[in-house]
Amino acid sequence: MDPRARAFVDLFENLKPGDVAWLGRYYTEQAYFRDPFNEVHSLAGIQAIFDHMFKNLEAPRFKVLDVLVQGEQCFLSWDFEFGLRGRSERIHGASHLRFADDGRVAYHRDYWDAAEQLWEKVPVLGALLRWLRLRLRVA
């Protein structure tokens, strides 16, 4: 595996709250990060997102399933497991990374379906979203 991708996978599969302070080893100062809830353009912003994750979720953990690297681009598929209010949850998603010349990540975009994997589990909202999904289905 590409050494830049290996370092990033190792970081995320073993990420602990104390590791957030040294994410600058893996992200550039002006790194871009986006997921369904956040969009930031700085290392400090990325650190704030991960601090928030550790403060609000129980035992968050990433498991990288697939890695594809081509040039400066990297695609990962992963499962994110965590507890929320005593319930175990899992989100399946993917990340698109772009490496800077120094091997650190300059661009990190996460893709996952917030409606299916989070909102549909909320009692009233979930029923509405499931109904809407059925109405929009082609066959």
Secondary structure by P-SEA (a helix, b strand, c coil): ccaaaaaaaaaaaccccccccccccccccbbbbbccccccccaaaaaaaaaaaaacccbbbbbbcbbbbcccbbbbbbbbbbbcccbbbbbbbbbbbbbcccccccbbbbbcccccccccccaaaaaaaaaaaaaaccc
